[in-house]
Amino acid sequence: MFITFEGTEGSGKSSRIADAAAFLKKQGKDCILTREPGSTRIGAKIRAILLDPASRELDPMAELLLYMADRAHHIATVIRPALAEGKTVLCDRYSDATLAYQGYARGLDLAMLKNLHRLLMDDLKPDLTLLLDLPPETGLKRAWKQINSGQRTDAESRFEAEKIAFHEKVRAGYLEIARQEPERFRIIDASLSPEEVIEKINHTLSAFLFPLHKQEFSPS
């Protein structure tokens, strides 16, 4: 089972995906937790370039190809081997992020992005995608608060430094992708308290993975 978590800056993906992994392990699922970009040794070097504020002049096509390189290596060395072993893969960002950021926000051709995914990634799609949605203003305030307090490094703040209009396009892109694929997406209101978000995620995972037994599982 391949499950992805998506959302704009400050949506709480990284924290909530860790909570989800802990929840699923309690339910007996053999999980691995991974992310894009940067889950491999090579990917970490690509991530450093992509998220560095000093890379603000990076051309959108070059940005896209770096993400694609990270993803191709990630799929080959982490995701597919884990799926082949019967593990549940939880991934913090995946191909929907490329459509939202490089497509809807940067303006690269959406059909081209989808074709690249088919050609280079063998069109590997998640079974379930949880979109943590909230207004960009709220998310950016959260993100900068974490950066300024030292909870997160400012060495990875290139996207937080984008103008609000960019983040609004990203959010709109995510919501449009979810509208187009309602069978795969579940939208979670990330403006709620962490406890409420965790409960909604756990309920969503239980309903999807254990549809005949979901009443047997506690929300946390």
C-alpha positions as CSV (number, residue, x, y, z in Angstrom):
1,M,0.0,0.0,0.0
2,F,1.4,3.4,-1.0
3,I,0.0,6.4,0.9
4,T,1.1,10.0,0.3
5,F,0.7,13.2,2.4
6,E,0.5,16.5,0.5
7,G,0.0,20.1,1.5
8,T,1.4,23.6,1.4
9,E,4.1,25.0,3.7
10,G,3.1,24.9,7.4
11,S,0.3,22.3,6.9
12,G,1.9,20.0,9.4
13,K,2.6,17.1,7.0
14,S,5.9,16.0,8.5
15,S,4.5,15.8,12.0
16,R,1.2,14.2,11.0
17,I,2.8,11.6,8.8
18,A,5.0,10.5,11.7
19,D,1.8,10.2,13.9
20,A,0.1,8.2,11.1
21,A,3.1,5.8,10.9
22,A,2.9,5.2,14.7
23,F,-0.8,4.6,14.5
24,L,-0.6,2.1,11.7
25,K,2.2,0.2,13.4
26,K,-0.1,-0.2,16.4
27,Q,-2.6,-1.7,14.0
28,G,0.0,-4.3,12.9
29,K,1.0,-2.6,9.6
30,D,4.7,-2.9,8.6
31,C,5.3,0.7,7.6
32,I,8.2,2.7,6.2
33,L,8.3,6.5,6.4
34,T,9.9,8.5,3.6
35,R,9.8,11.9,1.9
36,E,10.6,13.9,-1.2
37,P,12.9,15.3,-1.9
38,G,15.8,13.9,0.1
39,S,15.1,10.4,1.4
40,T,18.3,8.9,0.0
41,R,21.9,9.9,0.3
42,I,21.9,11.3,-3.3
43,G,18.4,12.8,-2.7
44,A,19.7,14.7,0.3
45,K,22.2,16.5,-1.9
46,I,19.4,17.4,-4.4
47,R,17.2,18.6,-1.5
48,A,19.9,20.9,-0.3
49,I,19.9,22.6,-3.7
50,L,16.2,22.8,-4.2
51,L,15.3,24.2,-0.7
52,D,18.3,26.5,-0.3
53,P,17.2,30.2,-0.3
54,A,20.4,30.9,-2.3
55,S,18.8,28.9,-5.2
56,R,16.0,31.4,-5.7
57,E,17.1,32.0,-9.3
58,L,16.8,28.3,-10.2
59,D,15.0,28.0,-13.5
60,P,11.6,26.3,-13.2
61,M,12.6,23.6,-15.8
62,A,15.9,22.9,-14.0
63,E,13.9,22.8,-10.7
64,L,11.5,20.3,-12.2
65,L,14.3,18.0,-13.5
66,L,16.0,18.0,-10.1
67,Y,12.8,16.9,-8.5
68,M,12.3,14.2,-11.2
69,A,15.9,12.9,-10.6
70,D,15.3,12.6,-6.9
71,R,11.9,10.8,-7.5
72,A,13.3,8.4,-10.0
73,H,16.1,7.3,-7.6
74,H,13.6,7.3,-4.7
75,I,11.2,5.0,-6.5
76,A,13.9,2.6,-7.6
77,T,15.8,2.4,-4.3
78,V,13.1,2.9,-1.6
79,I,9.5,2.8,-2.7
80,R,9.3,-0.1,-5.1
81,P,11.5,-2.4,-3.0
82,A,9.4,-1.7,0.1
83,L,6.1,-2.3,-1.8
84,A,7.5,-5.5,-3.2
85,E,8.1,-6.7,0.4
86,G,4.5,-6.0,1.2
87,K,5.2,-2.9,3.3
88,T,3.0,0.1,3.7
89,V,4.9,3.2,2.3
90,L,4.0,6.6,3.8
91,C,5.6,9.4,1.7
92,D,5.8,13.1,2.6
93,R,5.1,14.6,-0.8
94,Y,5.2,12.9,-4.2
95,S,4.1,13.6,-7.8
96,D,1.1,15.7,-6.8
97,A,3.5,18.2,-5.3
98,T,5.2,18.5,-8.7
99,L,1.8,19.2,-10.4
100,A,0.9,21.8,-7.7
101,Y,4.2,23.6,-7.4
102,Q,5.9,23.3,-10.8
103,G,2.7,23.1,-12.8
104,Y,-0.1,25.2,-11.3
105,A,2.2,27.6,-9.5
106,R,5.3,27.8,-11.7
107,G,3.2,27.5,-14.9
108,L,4.9,24.5,-16.5
109,D,2.7,22.5,-18.8
110,L,0.5,20.1,-16.9
111,A,0.3,17.5,-19.7
112,M,4.1,17.5,-20.0
113,L,4.5,16.9,-16.3
114,K,2.0,14.0,-16.4
115,N,3.7,12.5,-19.4
116,L,7.1,12.7,-17.7
117,H,5.7,10.8,-14.8
118,R,4.3,8.1,-17.0
119,L,7.6,7.8,-18.9
120,L,10.1,8.1,-16.1
121,M,8.2,6.7,-13.1
122,D,6.2,4.0,-14.9
123,D,3.1,6.0,-13.8
124,L,3.4,4.8,-10.2
125,K,0.5,6.3,-8.3
126,P,-0.4,6.3,-4.6
127,D,-3.4,4.2,-3.4
128,L,-4.4,7.0,-1.1
129,T,-3.4,10.7,-0.8
130,L,-4.2,12.8,2.2
131,L,-4.2,16.5,1.4
132,L,-3.7,18.7,4.5
133,D,-5.4,21.8,3.5
134,L,-5.4,25.3,5.1
135,P,-5.2,29.0,4.0
136,P,-1.6,29.9,2.8
137,E,-1.5,32.8,5.3
138,T,-2.0,30.5,8.2
139,G,0.5,27.9,6.9
140,L,3.2,30.5,6.3
141,K,2.8,32.0,9.7
142,R,3.3,28.6,11.2
143,A,6.3,27.8,9.0
144,W,8.1,31.1,9.8
145,K,7.4,30.7,13.5
146,Q,9.1,27.3,13.4
147,I,12.0,28.7,11.4
148,N,12.5,31.7,13.6
149,S,12.3,29.6,16.8
150,G,14.9,27.1,15.5
151,Q,12.4,24.2,15.2
152,R,13.2,24.2,11.5
153,T,16.3,25.2,9.6
154,D,16.3,28.4,7.5
155,A,18.6,26.6,5.1
156,E,15.5,25.0,3.6
157,S,13.2,28.1,3.4
158,R,13.3,28.8,-0.4
159,F,9.6,28.1,-0.8
160,E,8.5,29.9,2.3
161,A,10.1,33.0,0.9
162,E,7.9,32.9,-2.2
163,K,5.1,35.5,-2.4
164,I,1.7,34.8,-1.1
165,A,0.3,34.6,-4.7
166,F,2.5,31.7,-5.4
167,H,1.2,29.8,-2.3
168,E,-2.4,30.5,-3.3
169,K,-1.7,29.0,-6.7
170,V,-0.2,25.9,-5.0
171,R,-3.2,25.5,-2.8
172,A,-5.6,26.0,-5.7
173,G,-3.7,23.4,-7.7
174,Y,-3.8,20.8,-5.0
175,L,-7.6,21.3,-4.6
176,E,-8.1,21.0,-8.3
177,I,-6.1,17.8,-8.4
178,A,-8.2,16.4,-5.6
179,R,-11.3,17.4,-7.4
180,Q,-10.2,15.5,-10.5
181,E,-9.3,12.3,-8.5
182,P,-11.8,12.1,-5.6
183,E,-11.4,8.3,-5.3
184,R,-7.8,8.7,-4.3
185,F,-7.8,12.0,-2.3
186,R,-9.0,12.7,1.2
187,I,-8.9,16.4,2.2
188,I,-8.1,17.0,5.9
189,D,-8.7,20.4,7.4
190,A,-5.2,21.3,8.7
191,S,-6.4,24.5,10.4
192,L,-7.8,22.4,13.2
193,S,-5.8,21.6,16.4
194,P,-3.1,18.9,16.0
195,E,-5.2,16.6,18.1
196,E,-8.2,17.0,15.8
197,V,-6.1,16.6,12.7
198,I,-4.6,13.4,14.1
199,E,-8.0,12.0,14.9
200,K,-9.3,12.7,11.4
201,I,-6.2,11.2,9.8
202,N,-6.5,8.0,11.9
203,H,-10.2,7.7,11.1
204,T,-9.5,8.2,7.4
205,L,-6.7,5.5,7.4
206,S,-8.9,3.1,9.3
207,A,-11.8,3.5,7.0
208,F,-9.5,3.0,3.9
209,L,-7.3,0.2,5.2
210,F,-9.8,-1.7,7.4
211,P,-13.2,-1.0,5.9
212,L,-14.9,-4.0,7.4
213,H,-13.3,-3.6,10.9
214,K,-12.9,0.1,11.4
215,Q,-15.1,0.2,14.5
216,E,-12.5,-2.1,16.2
217,F,-9.8,0.5,15.9
218,S,-9.4,3.4,18.3
219,P,-8.6,6.8,16.7
220,S,-5.3,7.2,18.4
